[in-house]
Amino acid sequence: MQHITHAFSILLLGLFSATAVAQDAGLNSGIVEIQHAWAHVHYQLPQDQQDAAYPHVEEMADALITHYPGHAEPLVWKAIVLSTHAGAKGGLGALGMVREARDLLEQAEKIDPDTLDGSIYTSLGSLYYQVPGWPLGYGDDKKAESLLKKALAINPTGIDPNYFYGDFLYRKDRYPEALAYLDKAMHAPARPDRPLADQGRREEIDVIIAKINIKTKERL
C-alpha cells in the first residue's frame, strides 16, 4: 500500500510540474506578444496614431493579468504600456495613466521585485523623473535616481536601465555621467527576442548623445 501511495504522489508531482511548465510557457509567450505589439506601436507608428493604438496593447496585458493572477510580469507590462501611452497622449488626460502605472508597478514589486531583470525599478524610476511634481503629479527626482540605481544593481549591463539613467542624468545637465551610461546602453548585450525594441532604443540613445554634444559645444 505504501508503494502505491508513493507512486501516486510521484504521479501527482509530475502532473503539477507539467502544469506549471505549461503555465510558464503560456505566460512567457503572452509577454513576448505584448512586447512585440508595444514595440510596433512605440517605434513604428507615427506619433499621431499611437494614442489610438495603445488601448489594444493594454487589453492584451489585461487579459494576461486575468489569466495569470498573482504574477508580476503582466502587471509590469501593463504599466509600461500605460506609461508610454501617457507620453503619446500628453496633457492632463495622461495623469491618470501614470498613476495607474505606478500602482501596478508597486503591486508587482510586492509579488516579485526582481522580475524581468529589474524592470519594476527601471519603469518606476523613469516615471518619477518624467511625471510632473506636486501638485499635478508625483514626480520626485531624488526618488527617481534611487530607483534607477536599484535597477542597475539588478541588471548592470541592460540597455534599458542604462538608457533611462543616462536620460535622467542628461535632463539634470550631468553630461559626462550621462554619456558614460548612454555608451553602456549602446553597447548592451542584444536581446534576441526583442530586435525592434533594441533598434528603437539605440536610436533614442543617438538622439540624446547628439543633444549632449550640441549643449557641450554651446558651453565652450
RAGISUL-V892710 format. One record per pair of residues at least 12 apart in sequence whose ideal C-beta (glycine too) atoms are under 10 Angstrom apart, sorted by the first residue. I is the first residue (numbers start at 1). J is the second residue. Records with the same first field share a line. If there is no record, write none. Layout:
I->J / J
//
This chain:
23->67 / 68 / 71
24->68 / 71
26->64 / 67 / 68
27->64 / 67 / 68 / 71 / 73 / 74
28->73 / 193
29->64
30->60 / 61 / 63 / 64 / 65 / 67 / 68 / 71 / 73 / 74 / 77
31->60 / 61 / 64 / 68 / 71 / 73 / 74 / 76 / 77 / 116 / 193
32->193 / 194
33->57 / 60 / 61 / 64 / 77
34->57 / 58 / 60 / 61 / 63 / 64 / 73 / 74 / 77 / 78 / 80 / 81
35->57 / 77 / 80 / 81 / 191 / 193 / 194 / 196 / 197
36->57 / 193 / 194 / 195 / 196 / 197
37->53 / 54 / 56 / 57 / 58 / 60 / 61 / 77 / 81
38->53 / 54 / 57 / 58 / 60 / 61 / 77 / 80 / 81 / 84 / 85 / 194 / 196 / 197
39->57 / 194 / 195 / 196 / 197 / 198 / 199 / 200 / 201
40->53 / 57 / 196 / 197 / 200
41->53 / 54 / 56 / 57 / 81 / 84 / 85 / 88
42->54 / 57 / 80 / 81 / 84 / 85 / 87 / 88 / 196 / 197 / 200 / 201
43->196 / 197 / 199 / 200 / 201 / 203 / 204
44->196 / 200
45->88
47->87 / 88
48->88
49->88
50->84 / 85 / 87 / 88 / 89
51->85 / 86 / 88 / 89 / 90 / 93 / 94
52->88
53->85 / 88
54->81 / 82 / 84 / 85 / 86 / 87 / 88 / 89 / 97
55->81 / 85
56->81
57->77 / 78 / 80 / 81 / 82 / 84 / 85
58->77 / 78 / 81 / 82 / 85 / 97 / 100
59->78 / 81
60->74 / 77 / 78 / 81
61->73 / 74 / 75 / 76 / 77 / 78 / 79 / 80 / 81 / 82 / 104
62->74 / 78 / 81
64->77 / 78
65->77 / 78 / 104 / 107
70->111 / 112
71->108 / 111 / 112 / 115
72->104 / 105 / 107 / 108 / 109 / 110 / 111 / 112 / 113 / 114 / 115 / 116 / 119 / 120
73->108 / 111 / 112 / 115 / 116 / 119
74->104 / 108
75->101 / 103 / 104 / 105 / 106 / 107 / 108 / 109 / 110 / 111 / 112 / 115 / 120
76->101 / 104 / 105 / 107 / 108 / 109 / 111 / 112 / 115 / 116 / 119 / 120 / 122 / 123 / 124
77->104 / 108 / 116 / 119 / 123
78->100 / 101 / 104 / 105 / 107 / 108
79->97 / 98 / 100 / 101 / 102 / 103 / 104 / 105 / 106 / 107 / 108 / 119 / 120 / 123 / 124 / 127
80->101 / 104 / 105 / 116 / 119 / 122 / 123 / 126 / 160
81->97 / 101 / 104
82->94 / 96 / 97 / 98 / 99 / 100 / 101 / 102 / 103 / 104 / 105 / 123 / 127
83->97 / 98 / 100 / 101 / 102 / 104 / 105 / 123 / 124 / 126 / 127 / 130 / 131
84->97 / 101 / 126
85->97 / 98 / 101
86->98 / 99 / 100 / 101 / 127 / 130 / 131
87->126 / 130
92->136
94->131 / 132 / 137
95->131 / 132 / 136 / 137 / 138
98->127 / 128 / 130 / 131 / 132 / 137 / 138 / 139
99->127 / 131 / 137 / 138
101->123 / 124 / 126 / 127 / 131
102->123 / 124 / 127 / 128 / 131 / 137 / 138
104->120 / 123
105->119 / 120 / 121 / 122 / 123 / 124 / 125 / 127 / 147
106->120 / 124
107->120
108->120 / 123 / 124
109->121 / 124
113->150 / 154
114->154 / 155
115->154
116->154 / 155 / 160
117->151 / 154 / 155 / 157 / 158 / 160 / 161 / 191
118->147 / 148 / 150 / 151 / 152 / 153 / 154 / 155 / 156 / 158 / 160 / 161
119->151 / 154 / 155 / 158 / 160 / 161
120->147 / 150 / 151 / 154
121->146 / 147 / 148 / 149 / 150 / 151 / 152 / 153 / 154 / 155 / 161 / 164
122->147 / 148 / 150 / 151 / 152 / 154 / 155 / 158 / 160 / 161 / 162 / 163 / 164 / 165
123->147 / 151 / 160 / 164
124->143 / 144 / 146 / 147 / 148 / 150 / 151
125->143 / 144 / 145 / 146 / 147 / 148 / 149 / 150 / 151 / 152 / 161 / 164 / 165 / 168
126->144 / 147 / 148 / 151 / 160 / 161 / 163 / 164 / 165 / 167 / 168
127->139 / 140 / 143 / 144 / 147
128->140 / 141 / 142 / 143 / 144 / 145 / 146 / 147 / 148 / 168
129->141 / 142 / 143 / 144 / 145 / 147 / 148 / 164 / 165 / 167 / 168 / 169 / 171 / 172
130->144 / 164 / 167 / 168 / 171
131->144
141->168 / 171 / 172
144->164 / 165 / 168 / 171 / 172
145->165 / 168 / 169 / 172
147->161 / 164 / 165 / 168
148->161 / 162 / 164 / 165 / 166 / 167 / 168 / 169 / 181
149->161 / 165
151->164 / 165
152->164 / 165 / 181 / 184
155->188
156->184 / 188
157->184 / 185 / 187 / 188 / 189
158->184 / 185 / 188 / 189 / 191
159->184 / 185 / 186 / 187 / 188 / 189 / 190 / 191 / 194 / 197 / 198 / 201 / 202 / 205
160->185 / 188 / 191 / 197 / 198 / 201
161->181 / 184 / 185 / 188
162->180 / 181 / 182 / 183 / 184 / 185 / 186 / 187 / 188 / 201 / 205
163->181 / 182 / 184 / 185 / 186 / 188 / 201 / 202 / 204 / 205 / 208
164->181 / 185 / 201
165->177 / 178 / 180 / 181 / 182 / 184 / 185
166->178 / 179 / 180 / 181 / 182 / 183 / 184 / 185 / 186 / 205 / 208 / 209 / 212
167->181 / 182 / 185 / 204 / 205 / 207 / 208
168->181
169->181 / 182 / 208 / 212
170->182 / 208 / 209 / 211 / 212 / 215
171->208
173->212 / 215 / 219
175->209 / 211 / 212 / 213 / 215 / 216 / 219
176->212 / 216
178->208 / 209 / 211 / 212
179->208 / 209 / 212 / 213 / 216
181->205
182->204 / 205 / 206 / 208 / 209 / 212
183->205 / 209
184->205
185->201 / 202 / 204 / 205 / 208
186->201 / 202 / 205 / 206 / 209
187->202
188->201 / 202 / 205
//
